[in-house]
Amino acid sequence: MAKKKMTFEDAVKRLEEIVQELEDGQLPLERAMELFSEGVVVSRFCQSALQTAEQRIMLLTAEGGLKEMIT
């Protein structure tokens, strides 16, 4: 079965779930480490997605690019 590509919103939701589980403090160390590792990966995905969006915004707004798209 093919994996669905994770969206930014899916990643943020997963990150919230991971944080909640870790904050609960009831996990065995090994599981906590697995979740922490997954959280680092998901966090990097979110950071990359935000940087890409920021770059797109900069390109659109540079030299009137956004104004040209609207008119």
PyMOL Python script that loads the backbone (N, CA, C, O; Angstrom):
from pymol import cmd

cmd.read_pdbstr("""\
ATOM      1  N   MET A   1       0.849  -1.180   0.000  1.00  0.00           N
ATOM      2  CA  MET A   1       0.000   0.000   0.000  1.00  0.00           C
ATOM      3  C   MET A   1       0.892   1.240   0.000  1.00  0.00           C
ATOM      4  O   MET A   1       1.844   1.324   0.776  1.00  0.00           O
ATOM      5  N   ALA A   2       0.582   2.204  -0.874  1.00  0.00           N
ATOM      6  CA  ALA A   2       1.369   3.430  -0.987  1.00  0.00           C
ATOM      7  C   ALA A   2       1.062   4.367   0.175  1.00  0.00           C
ATOM      8  O   ALA A   2      -0.085   4.499   0.603  1.00  0.00           O
ATOM      9  N   LYS A   3       2.115   5.018   0.675  1.00  0.00           N
ATOM     10  CA  LYS A   3       1.938   5.983   1.756  1.00  0.00           C
ATOM     11  C   LYS A   3       1.472   7.312   1.203  1.00  0.00           C
ATOM     12  O   LYS A   3       1.960   7.774   0.172  1.00  0.00           O
ATOM     13  N   LYS A   4       0.521   7.926   1.895  1.00  0.00           N
ATOM     14  CA  LYS A   4       0.038   9.251   1.520  1.00  0.00           C
ATOM     15  C   LYS A   4       1.104  10.268   1.892  1.00  0.00           C
ATOM     16  O   LYS A   4       1.692  10.191   2.971  1.00  0.00           O
ATOM     17  N   LYS A   5       1.355  11.222   1.003  1.00  0.00           N
ATOM     18  CA  LYS A   5       2.339  12.261   1.288  1.00  0.00           C
ATOM     19  C   LYS A   5       1.842  13.118   2.455  1.00  0.00           C
ATOM     20  O   LYS A   5       0.698  13.571   2.468  1.00  0.00           O
ATOM     21  N   MET A   6       2.722  13.328   3.427  1.00  0.00           N
ATOM     22  CA  MET A   6       2.350  14.096   4.608  1.00  0.00           C
ATOM     23  C   MET A   6       2.240  15.579   4.260  1.00  0.00           C
ATOM     24  O   MET A   6       3.119  16.146   3.609  1.00  0.00           O
ATOM     25  N   THR A   7       1.156  16.190   4.702  1.00  0.00           N
ATOM     26  CA  THR A   7       1.003  17.630   4.538  1.00  0.00           C
ATOM     27  C   THR A   7       1.561  18.331   5.771  1.00  0.00           C
ATOM     28  O   THR A   7       1.834  17.696   6.789  1.00  0.00           O
ATOM     29  N   PHE A   8       1.724  19.630   5.667  1.00  0.00           N
ATOM     30  CA  PHE A   8       2.195  20.409   6.806  1.00  0.00           C
ATOM     31  C   PHE A   8       1.229  20.255   7.976  1.00  0.00           C
ATOM     32  O   PHE A   8       1.648  20.087   9.121  1.00  0.00           O
ATOM     33  N   GLU A   9      -0.052  20.315   7.681  1.00  0.00           N
ATOM     34  CA  GLU A   9      -1.069  20.201   8.732  1.00  0.00           C
ATOM     35  C   GLU A   9      -1.033  18.827   9.410  1.00  0.00           C
ATOM     36  O   GLU A   9      -1.171  18.724  10.629  1.00  0.00           O
ATOM     37  N   ASP A  10      -0.846  17.771   8.605  1.00  0.00           N
ATOM     38  CA  ASP A  10      -0.707  16.419   9.167  1.00  0.00           C
ATOM     39  C   ASP A  10       0.513  16.336  10.082  1.00  0.00           C
ATOM     40  O   ASP A  10       0.464  15.724  11.149  1.00  0.00           O
ATOM     41  N   ALA A  11       1.603  16.956   9.650  1.00  0.00           N
ATOM     42  CA  ALA A  11       2.840  16.920  10.421  1.00  0.00           C
ATOM     43  C   ALA A  11       2.687  17.652  11.752  1.00  0.00           C
ATOM     44  O   ALA A  11       3.156  17.172  12.784  1.00  0.00           O
ATOM     45  N   VAL A  12       2.039  18.801  11.729  1.00  0.00           N
ATOM     46  CA  VAL A  12       1.828  19.554  12.974  1.00  0.00           C
ATOM     47  C   VAL A  12       0.963  18.744  13.929  1.00  0.00           C
ATOM     48  O   VAL A  12       1.235  18.690  15.129  1.00  0.00           O
ATOM     49  N   LYS A  13      -0.077  18.114  13.399  1.00  0.00           N
ATOM     50  CA  LYS A  13      -0.949  17.284  14.240  1.00  0.00           C
ATOM     51  C   LYS A  13      -0.153  16.133  14.864  1.00  0.00           C
ATOM     52  O   LYS A  13      -0.284  15.854  16.056  1.00  0.00           O
ATOM     53  N   ARG A  14       0.668  15.474  14.052  1.00  0.00           N
ATOM     54  CA  ARG A  14       1.472  14.364  14.566  1.00  0.00           C
ATOM     55  C   ARG A  14       2.452  14.850  15.626  1.00  0.00           C
ATOM     56  O   ARG A  14       2.655  14.187  16.643  1.00  0.00           O
ATOM     57  N   LEU A  15       3.053  15.995  15.389  1.00  0.00           N
ATOM     58  CA  LEU A  15       3.991  16.561  16.358  1.00  0.00           C
ATOM     59  C   LEU A  15       3.287  16.837  17.686  1.00  0.00           C
ATOM     60  O   LEU A  15       3.847  16.577  18.751  1.00  0.00           O
ATOM     61  N   GLU A  16       2.077  17.356  17.628  1.00  0.00           N
ATOM     62  CA  GLU A  16       1.297  17.599  18.850  1.00  0.00           C
ATOM     63  C   GLU A  16       1.016  16.292  19.594  1.00  0.00           C
ATOM     64  O   GLU A  16       1.084  16.243  20.822  1.00  0.00           O
ATOM     65  N   GLU A  17       0.701  15.234  18.843  1.00  0.00           N
ATOM     66  CA  GLU A  17       0.450  13.929  19.456  1.00  0.00           C
ATOM     67  C   GLU A  17       1.711  13.394  20.147  1.00  0.00           C
ATOM     68  O   GLU A  17       1.649  12.872  21.260  1.00  0.00           O
ATOM     69  N   ILE A  18       2.837  13.535  19.475  1.00  0.00           N
ATOM     70  CA  ILE A  18       4.106  13.068  20.038  1.00  0.00           C
ATOM     71  C   ILE A  18       4.428  13.818  21.324  1.00  0.00           C
ATOM     72  O   ILE A  18       4.800  13.212  22.329  1.00  0.00           O
ATOM     73  N   VAL A  19       4.285  15.125  21.288  1.00  0.00           N
ATOM     74  CA  VAL A  19       4.577  15.930  22.478  1.00  0.00           C
ATOM     75  C   VAL A  19       3.667  15.520  23.628  1.00  0.00           C
ATOM     76  O   VAL A  19       4.121  15.385  24.765  1.00  0.00           O
ATOM     77  N   GLN A  20       2.403  15.323  23.341  1.00  0.00           N
ATOM     78  CA  GLN A  20       1.451  14.929  24.386  1.00  0.00           C
ATOM     79  C   GLN A  20       1.852  13.596  25.016  1.00  0.00           C
ATOM     80  O   GLN A  20       1.830  13.450  26.238  1.00  0.00           O
ATOM     81  N   GLU A  21       2.217  12.629  24.179  1.00  0.00           N
ATOM     82  CA  GLU A  21       2.636  11.323  24.700  1.00  0.00           C
ATOM     83  C   GLU A  21       3.901  11.442  25.548  1.00  0.00           C
ATOM     84  O   GLU A  21       4.004  10.821  26.606  1.00  0.00           O
ATOM     85  N   LEU A  22       4.855  12.235  25.085  1.00  0.00           N
ATOM     86  CA  LEU A  22       6.106  12.392  25.829  1.00  0.00           C
ATOM     87  C   LEU A  22       5.882  13.124  27.146  1.00  0.00           C
ATOM     88  O   LEU A  22       6.493  12.784  28.160  1.00  0.00           O
ATOM     89  N   GLU A  23       5.011  14.124  27.133  1.00  0.00           N
ATOM     90  CA  GLU A  23       4.747  14.889  28.352  1.00  0.00           C
ATOM     91  C   GLU A  23       4.017  14.064  29.400  1.00  0.00           C
ATOM     92  O   GLU A  23       4.125  14.340  30.595  1.00  0.00           O
ATOM     93  N   ASP A  24       3.281  13.061  28.963  1.00  0.00           N
ATOM     94  CA  ASP A  24       2.558  12.201  29.886  1.00  0.00           C
ATOM     95  C   ASP A  24       3.517  11.493  30.847  1.00  0.00           C
ATOM     96  O   ASP A  24       3.173  11.245  32.003  1.00  0.00           O
ATOM     97  N   GLY A  25       4.711  11.172  30.366  1.00  0.00           N
ATOM     98  CA  GLY A  25       5.735  10.589  31.210  1.00  0.00           C
ATOM     99  C   GLY A  25       5.524   9.143  31.593  1.00  0.00           C
ATOM    100  O   GLY A  25       6.213   8.645  32.484  1.00  0.00           O
ATOM    101  N   GLN A  26       4.598   8.449  30.957  1.00  0.00           N
ATOM    102  CA  GLN A  26       4.290   7.061  31.315  1.00  0.00           C
ATOM    103  C   GLN A  26       4.912   6.048  30.359  1.00  0.00           C
ATOM    104  O   GLN A  26       4.635   4.853  30.464  1.00  0.00           O
ATOM    105  N   LEU A  27       5.739   6.505  29.438  1.00  0.00           N
ATOM    106  CA  LEU A  27       6.316   5.610  28.433  1.00  0.00           C
ATOM    107  C   LEU A  27       7.612   4.979  28.913  1.00  0.00           C
ATOM    108  O   LEU A  27       8.366   5.593  29.668  1.00  0.00           O
ATOM    109  N   PRO A  28       7.872   3.753  28.476  1.00  0.00           N
ATOM    110  CA  PRO A  28       9.193   3.180  28.717  1.00  0.00           C
ATOM    111  C   PRO A  28      10.238   3.990  27.951  1.00  0.00           C
ATOM    112  O   PRO A  28       9.930   4.617  26.937  1.00  0.00           O
ATOM    113  N   LEU A  29      11.442   3.971  28.435  1.00  0.00           N
ATOM    114  CA  LEU A  29      12.507   4.775  27.830  1.00  0.00           C
ATOM    115  C   LEU A  29      12.661   4.511  26.332  1.00  0.00           C
ATOM    116  O   LEU A  29      12.790   5.452  25.550  1.00  0.00           O
ATOM    117  N   GLU A  30      12.649   3.255  25.933  1.00  0.00           N
ATOM    118  CA  GLU A  30      12.841   2.913  24.524  1.00  0.00           C
ATOM    119  C   GLU A  30      11.759   3.542  23.644  1.00  0.00           C
ATOM    120  O   GLU A  30      12.061   4.084  22.580  1.00  0.00           O
ATOM    121  N   ARG A  31      10.507   3.473  24.083  1.00  0.00           N
ATOM    122  CA  ARG A  31       9.396   4.061  23.311  1.00  0.00           C
ATOM    123  C   ARG A  31       9.518   5.585  23.289  1.00  0.00           C
ATOM    124  O   ARG A  31       9.260   6.218  22.266  1.00  0.00           O
ATOM    125  N   ALA A  32       9.910   6.165  24.414  1.00  0.00           N
ATOM    126  CA  ALA A  32      10.091   7.610  24.465  1.00  0.00           C
ATOM    127  C   ALA A  32      11.173   8.051  23.478  1.00  0.00           C
ATOM    128  O   ALA A  32      11.030   9.078  22.815  1.00  0.00           O
ATOM    129  N   MET A  33      12.240   7.283  23.384  1.00  0.00           N
ATOM    130  CA  MET A  33      13.316   7.618  22.440  1.00  0.00           C
ATOM    131  C   MET A  33      12.843   7.493  20.989  1.00  0.00           C
ATOM    132  O   MET A  33      13.209   8.306  20.140  1.00  0.00           O
ATOM    133  N   GLU A  34      12.032   6.477  20.714  1.00  0.00           N
ATOM    134  CA  GLU A  34      11.474   6.315  19.361  1.00  0.00           C
ATOM    135  C   GLU A  34      10.603   7.517  18.997  1.00  0.00           C
ATOM    136  O   GLU A  34      10.711   8.064  17.899  1.00  0.00           O
ATOM    137  N   LEU A  35       9.746   7.920  19.925  1.00  0.00           N
ATOM    138  CA  LEU A  35       8.874   9.070  19.677  1.00  0.00           C
ATOM    139  C   LEU A  35       9.677  10.354  19.520  1.00  0.00           C
ATOM    140  O   LEU A  35       9.376  11.177  18.657  1.00  0.00           O
ATOM    141  N   PHE A  36      10.694  10.523  20.351  1.00  0.00           N
ATOM    142  CA  PHE A  36      11.530  11.709  20.249  1.00  0.00           C
ATOM    143  C   PHE A  36      12.194  11.768  18.881  1.00  0.00           C
ATOM    144  O   PHE A  36      12.235  12.823  18.248  1.00  0.00           O
ATOM    145  N   SER A  37      12.715  10.631  18.428  1.00  0.00           N
ATOM    146  CA  SER A  37      13.359  10.560  17.114  1.00  0.00           C
ATOM    147  C   SER A  37      12.368  10.904  16.000  1.00  0.00           C
ATOM    148  O   SER A  37      12.695  11.665  15.090  1.00  0.00           O
ATOM    149  N   GLU A  38      11.169  10.348  16.072  1.00  0.00           N
ATOM    150  CA  GLU A  38      10.137  10.669  15.084  1.00  0.00           C
ATOM    151  C   GLU A  38       9.798  12.154  15.137  1.00  0.00           C
ATOM    152  O   GLU A  38       9.612  12.793  14.102  1.00  0.00           O
ATOM    153  N   GLY A  39       9.721  12.693  16.342  1.00  0.00           N
ATOM    154  CA  GLY A  39       9.425  14.114  16.498  1.00  0.00           C
ATOM    155  C   GLY A  39      10.464  15.008  15.846  1.00  0.00           C
ATOM    156  O   GLY A  39      10.121  16.036  15.264  1.00  0.00           O
ATOM    157  N   VAL A  40      11.720  14.630  15.938  1.00  0.00           N
ATOM    158  CA  VAL A  40      12.794  15.408  15.301  1.00  0.00           C
ATOM    159  C   VAL A  40      12.600  15.401  13.782  1.00  0.00           C
ATOM    160  O   VAL A  40      12.730  16.437  13.130  1.00  0.00           O
ATOM    161  N   VAL A  41      12.294  14.241  13.230  1.00  0.00           N
ATOM    162  CA  VAL A  41      12.079  14.128  11.781  1.00  0.00           C
ATOM    163  C   VAL A  41      10.886  14.971  11.347  1.00  0.00           C
ATOM    164  O   VAL A  41      10.967  15.705  10.363  1.00  0.00           O
ATOM    165  N   VAL A  42       9.790  14.869  12.072  1.00  0.00           N
ATOM    166  CA  VAL A  42       8.569  15.616  11.733  1.00  0.00           C
ATOM    167  C   VAL A  42       8.810  17.112  11.889  1.00  0.00           C
ATOM    168  O   VAL A  42       8.338  17.907  11.076  1.00  0.00           O
ATOM    169  N   SER A  43       9.536  17.496  12.921  1.00  0.00           N
ATOM    170  CA  SER A  43       9.859  18.908  13.139  1.00  0.00           C
ATOM    171  C   SER A  43      10.687  19.465  11.982  1.00  0.00           C
ATOM    172  O   SER A  43      10.454  20.587  11.531  1.00  0.00           O
ATOM    173  N   ARG A  44      11.635  18.697  11.512  1.00  0.00           N
ATOM    174  CA  ARG A  44      12.466  19.135  10.371  1.00  0.00           C
ATOM    175  C   ARG A  44      11.628  19.255   9.106  1.00  0.00           C
ATOM    176  O   ARG A  44      11.844  20.158   8.298  1.00  0.00           O
ATOM    177  N   PHE A  45      10.673  18.347   8.933  1.00  0.00           N
ATOM    178  CA  PHE A  45       9.759  18.435   7.795  1.00  0.00           C
ATOM    179  C   PHE A  45       8.973  19.748   7.854  1.00  0.00           C
ATOM    180  O   PHE A  45       8.843  20.449   6.850  1.00  0.00           O
ATOM    181  N   CYS A  46       8.451  20.072   9.043  1.00  0.00           N
ATOM    182  CA  CYS A  46       7.684  21.314   9.219  1.00  0.00           C
ATOM    183  C   CYS A  46       8.555  22.530   8.937  1.00  0.00           C
ATOM    184  O   CYS A  46       8.129  23.465   8.259  1.00  0.00           O
ATOM    185  N   GLN A  47       9.758  22.514   9.452  1.00  0.00           N
ATOM    186  CA  GLN A  47      10.668  23.639   9.242  1.00  0.00           C
ATOM    187  C   GLN A  47      10.962  23.825   7.759  1.00  0.00           C
ATOM    188  O   GLN A  47      10.982  24.952   7.264  1.00  0.00           O
ATOM    189  N   SER A  48      11.186  22.736   7.057  1.00  0.00           N
ATOM    190  CA  SER A  48      11.448  22.811   5.623  1.00  0.00           C
ATOM    191  C   SER A  48      10.232  23.349   4.857  1.00  0.00           C
ATOM    192  O   SER A  48      10.376  24.175   3.956  1.00  0.00           O
ATOM    193  N   ALA A  49       9.047  22.880   5.218  1.00  0.00           N
ATOM    194  CA  ALA A  49       7.823  23.342   4.560  1.00  0.00           C
ATOM    195  C   ALA A  49       7.626  24.839   4.776  1.00  0.00           C
ATOM    196  O   ALA A  49       7.229  25.553   3.855  1.00  0.00           O
ATOM    197  N   LEU A  50       7.902  25.318   5.989  1.00  0.00           N
ATOM    198  CA  LEU A  50       7.763  26.748   6.276  1.00  0.00           C
ATOM    199  C   LEU A  50       8.793  27.572   5.511  1.00  0.00           C
ATOM    200  O   LEU A  50       8.486  28.663   5.031  1.00  0.00           O
ATOM    201  N   GLN A  51      10.007  27.057   5.397  1.00  0.00           N
ATOM    202  CA  GLN A  51      11.032  27.772   4.639  1.00  0.00           C
ATOM    203  C   GLN A  51      10.662  27.851   3.157  1.00  0.00           C
ATOM    204  O   GLN A  51      10.876  28.876   2.511  1.00  0.00           O
ATOM    205  N   THR A  52      10.111  26.772   2.631  1.00  0.00           N
ATOM    206  CA  THR A  52       9.672  26.767   1.232  1.00  0.00           C
ATOM    207  C   THR A  52       8.550  27.778   1.014  1.00  0.00           C
ATOM    208  O   THR A  52       8.556  28.516   0.028  1.00  0.00           O
ATOM    209  N   ALA A  53       7.597  27.811   1.926  1.00  0.00           N
ATOM    210  CA  ALA A  53       6.495  28.777   1.816  1.00  0.00           C
ATOM    211  C   ALA A  53       7.024  30.201   1.898  1.00  0.00           C
ATOM    212  O   ALA A  53       6.581  31.073   1.150  1.00  0.00           O
ATOM    213  N   GLU A  54       7.967  30.441   2.801  1.00  0.00           N
ATOM    214  CA  GLU A  54       8.553  31.775   2.934  1.00  0.00           C
ATOM    215  C   GLU A  54       9.255  32.197   1.645  1.00  0.00           C
ATOM    216  O   GLU A  54       9.136  33.345   1.216  1.00  0.00           O
ATOM    217  N   GLN A  55       9.984  31.270   1.033  1.00  0.00           N
ATOM    218  CA  GLN A  55      10.672  31.581  -0.225  1.00  0.00           C
ATOM    219  C   GLN A  55       9.672  31.906  -1.337  1.00  0.00           C
ATOM    220  O   GLN A  55       9.892  32.823  -2.127  1.00  0.00           O
ATOM    221  N   ARG A  56       8.584  31.155  -1.390  1.00  0.00           N
ATOM    222  CA  ARG A  56       7.559  31.429  -2.405  1.00  0.00           C
ATOM    223  C   ARG A  56       6.945  32.802  -2.204  1.00  0.00           C
ATOM    224  O   ARG A  56       6.718  33.534  -3.167  1.00  0.00           O
ATOM    225  N   ILE A  57       6.677  33.152  -0.957  1.00  0.00           N
ATOM    226  CA  ILE A  57       6.109  34.470  -0.656  1.00  0.00           C
ATOM    227  C   ILE A  57       7.085  35.570  -1.064  1.00  0.00           C
ATOM    228  O   ILE A  57       6.686  36.577  -1.648  1.00  0.00           O
ATOM    229  N   MET A  58       8.351  35.372  -0.756  1.00  0.00           N
ATOM    230  CA  MET A  58       9.370  36.375  -1.128  1.00  0.00           C
ATOM    231  C   MET A  58       9.421  36.552  -2.639  1.00  0.00           C
ATOM    232  O   MET A  58       9.530  37.677  -3.127  1.00  0.00           O
ATOM    233  N   LEU A  59       9.343  35.451  -3.384  1.00  0.00           N
ATOM    234  CA  LEU A  59       9.364  35.544  -4.845  1.00  0.00           C
ATOM    235  C   LEU A  59       8.118  36.244  -5.371  1.00  0.00           C
ATOM    236  O   LEU A  59       8.200  37.051  -6.297  1.00  0.00           O
ATOM    237  N   LEU A  60       6.980  35.939  -4.790  1.00  0.00           N
ATOM    238  CA  LEU A  60       5.736  36.541  -5.257  1.00  0.00           C
ATOM    239  C   LEU A  60       5.674  38.036  -4.970  1.00  0.00           C
ATOM    240  O   LEU A  60       5.112  38.806  -5.750  1.00  0.00           O
ATOM    241  N   THR A  61       6.247  38.429  -3.864  1.00  0.00           N
ATOM    242  CA  THR A  61       6.160  39.841  -3.496  1.00  0.00           C
ATOM    243  C   THR A  61       7.328  40.669  -4.013  1.00  0.00           C
ATOM    244  O   THR A  61       7.285  41.898  -3.955  1.00  0.00           O
ATOM    245  N   ALA A  62       8.359  40.023  -4.513  1.00  0.00           N
ATOM    246  CA  ALA A  62       9.519  40.750  -5.045  1.00  0.00           C
ATOM    247  C   ALA A  62       9.153  41.457  -6.337  1.00  0.00           C
ATOM    248  O   ALA A  62       8.502  40.883  -7.210  1.00  0.00           O
ATOM    249  N   GLU A  63       9.571  42.692  -6.450  1.00  0.00           N
ATOM    250  CA  GLU A  63       9.400  43.459  -7.683  1.00  0.00           C
ATOM    251  C   GLU A  63       7.964  43.466  -8.190  1.00  0.00           C
ATOM    252  O   GLU A  63       7.735  43.405  -9.398  1.00  0.00           O
ATOM    253  N   GLY A  64       7.008  43.538  -7.295  1.00  0.00           N
ATOM    254  CA  GLY A  64       5.603  43.625  -7.706  1.00  0.00           C
ATOM    255  C   GLY A  64       5.004  42.354  -8.215  1.00  0.00           C
ATOM    256  O   GLY A  64       3.939  42.382  -8.831  1.00  0.00           O
ATOM    257  N   GLY A  65       5.657  41.223  -7.979  1.00  0.00           N
ATOM    258  CA  GLY A  65       5.161  39.941  -8.474  1.00  0.00           C
ATOM    259  C   GLY A  65       3.753  39.643  -8.013  1.00  0.00           C
ATOM    260  O   GLY A  65       2.948  39.120  -8.785  1.00  0.00           O
ATOM    261  N   LEU A  66       3.441  39.960  -6.785  1.00  0.00           N
ATOM    262  CA  LEU A  66       2.105  39.692  -6.266  1.00  0.00           C
ATOM    263  C   LEU A  66       1.070  40.590  -6.941  1.00  0.00           C
ATOM    264  O   LEU A  66      -0.029  40.141  -7.264  1.00  0.00           O
ATOM    265  N   LYS A  67       1.422  41.854  -7.153  1.00  0.00           N
ATOM    266  CA  LYS A  67       0.500  42.782  -7.795  1.00  0.00           C
ATOM    267  C   LYS A  67       0.183  42.318  -9.223  1.00  0.00           C
ATOM    268  O   LYS A  67      -0.958  42.417  -9.674  1.00  0.00           O
ATOM    269  N   GLU A  68       1.196  41.813  -9.925  1.00  0.00           N
ATOM    270  CA  GLU A  68       0.995  41.337 -11.289  1.00  0.00           C
ATOM    271  C   GLU A  68       0.074  40.123 -11.312  1.00  0.00           C
ATOM    272  O   GLU A  68      -0.703  39.964 -12.253  1.00  0.00           O
ATOM    273  N   MET A  69       0.141  39.271 -10.304  1.00  0.00           N
ATOM    274  CA  MET A  69      -0.698  38.067 -10.271  1.00  0.00           C
ATOM    275  C   MET A  69      -2.150  38.431 -10.013  1.00  0.00           C
ATOM    276  O   MET A  69      -3.052  37.758 -10.512  1.00  0.00           O
ATOM    277  N   ILE A  70      -2.391  39.490  -9.235  1.00  0.00           N
ATOM    278  CA  ILE A  70      -3.747  39.878  -8.866  1.00  0.00           C
ATOM    279  C   ILE A  70      -4.452  40.565 -10.042  1.00  0.00           C
ATOM    280  O   ILE A  70      -5.645  40.359 -10.263  1.00  0.00           O
ATOM    281  N   THR A  71      -3.712  41.375 -10.784  1.00  0.00           N
ATOM    282  CA  THR A  71      -4.344  42.120 -11.884  1.00  0.00           C
ATOM    283  C   THR A  71      -4.409  41.349 -13.157  1.00  0.00           C
ATOM    284  O   THR A  71      -4.914  41.854 -14.160  1.00  0.00           O
TER     285      THR A  71
END
""", "prot")
cmd.dss("prot")
cmd.show_as("cartoon", "prot")
cmd.util.cbc("prot")
cmd.orient("prot")
